[in-house]
Amino acid sequence: MKNMFTDIAIIGGGASGLLCGCAISKRYLKDNKKVSVTIFEKQQRVGRKILSTGNGKCNLTNAYANSKNYHGSFARYVDNLFQRYSPSYVVECFKKIGLLCTEDSNGRVYPLCKQASAVLDVLRFENERNGVELVCDTDVIEIKKSKGLFEIITANGSYQAKSVVIATGGKAAPKLGSDVKIYNTLKKSGHTCKPLSPALCAVPVKSDVIKSLKGVRCDGDVTLLCNDKAVKKESGEIQFTENALSGICVFNLSGYINGGDKNNRYEINIDLLPDFSFTDVKKLLTGRISLYKNEVIENLFVGLFHKRIGLALLKQSGIKTLSDKCSTLSDKNIDRLCENIKSWRFTALPCDSFDNAQVTSGGISGSEIDCNTLESKLVKNLYFCGEVIDIYGDCGGYNLQFAFASALAVGDNI
């Protein structure tokens, strides 16, 4: 086994690790200091997960990002971090290395060319220009520290480094290179790893009608209930799959369920007409029944909801004979339909698979990391950035904003 040396080792060649390499190398070059920086990546190439973000367009930050969009033990430090490395600061950093960006009406920032590959390319080019070495296809097995130096043990050899940056990401999307071995190494050095669970993913549900809705989409409000108490409310497009609810608004609820107490009872409440009160909905339905009095009940929601949603609502409301005329619907039927339109409940189940999760809930405890420098409070010259930390954001560019902001903070302080 050969021994090699680098001043600074970055473990993980994802979004955070790559920008960290750029920031460190640029800073030392500016100060005319010669420092070797090496990025270790277990995959055959760096940045695979970047290519999958934002449906291939890479939503790299959000102009409105603040602590309200984040969850986990490091979330309380986000506003302080973003005062120095704000979304606009991140956008300017990318502009300086060749990437022009555009912002949509919701504050989501994308490359002007709408290609995630452009984000990866400018990061690679900048690292190469600055002399950062990219060592791919190299799995880091363990990291030890002795006499002020870190020993980085890989399957391909053993490296030594003065400083180490952990940018390995979390457990989400393992096919794109996620790895959890690093957590075991960090635990040996005294760090606490908050329990890992999938976040920003579809929510499996128990329902008699869910299979009939596969492939249907609709807009509405979704509210997560824990033991009948509202926890979080989101709005947007709801997508129905064979056994789950999906869509960005649902993704933003998933972390609470997957990381919550298994003894709790979780439900997702869908409001199909959030701009209407219960009284408004009842008036609407009464008017439709009058208009469609000679039509069969099966056609009651034509022109209002997707046909399969209408049929599911009728079934959920206990209306079994759909061939009867609308005029036969009772006041009790109407009230039950109104309740389901305004409060359609699905029993939510935890998702145990990380395969389709966008991010990881849990990670290295925020209390063990210096919130200004991102250096470990337990091990000198050990730094963290990105998803390996116990923090995750909502959908909409928030997770990459933290990945980049934390990488820049390490770059300025290591």
QUIWO-V933096 format. One record per run of one state. SS is the DSSP state (H for helix, E for strand, C for the rest). FROM is the first residue (numbers start at 1). LEN is the number of residues. If there is no record, write none. Layout:
# QUIWO-V933096
[[SS | FROM | LEN] [SS | FROM | LEN]]
This chain:
# QUIWO-V933096
[[C | 1 | 2] [E | 3 | 9] [C | 12 | 3] [H | 15 | 16] [C | 31 | 6] [E | 37 | 4] [C | 41 | 7] [H | 48 | 9] [C | 57 | 2] [E | 59 | 4] [C | 63 | 4] [H | 67 | 3] [E | 70 | 2] [C | 72 | 3] [H | 75 | 10] [C | 85 | 2] [H | 87 | 10] [C | 97 | 4] [E | 101 | 3] [C | 104 | 4] [E | 108 | 4] [C | 112 | 4] [H | 116 | 14] [C | 130 | 3] [E | 133 | 3] [C | 136 | 4] [E | 140 | 7] [C | 147 | 2] [E | 149 | 6] [C | 155 | 2] [E | 157 | 10] [C | 167 | 7] [H | 174 | 3] [C | 177 | 4] [H | 181 | 8] [C | 189 | 4] [E | 193 | 7] [C | 200 | 3] [E | 203 | 4] [C | 207 | 3] [H | 210 | 4] [C | 214 | 3] [E | 217 | 10] [C | 227 | 2] [E | 229 | 12] [C | 241 | 3] [E | 244 | 3] [C | 247 | 1] [H | 248 | 11] [C | 259 | 7] [E | 266 | 6] [C | 272 | 6] [H | 278 | 14] [C | 292 | 4] [E | 296 | 1] [H | 297 | 3] [C | 300 | 7] [H | 307 | 10] [C | 317 | 8] [E | 325 | 1] [H | 326 | 3] [C | 329 | 2] [H | 331 | 12] [C | 343 | 1] [E | 344 | 5] [C | 349 | 10] [E | 359 | 6] [C | 365 | 1] [H | 366 | 3] [E | 369 | 1] [C | 370 | 5] [E | 375 | 2] [C | 377 | 5] [E | 382 | 3] [C | 385 | 1] [H | 386 | 3] [E | 389 | 1] [C | 390 | 2] [E | 392 | 2] [C | 394 | 4] [H | 398 | 16] [C | 414 | 1]]
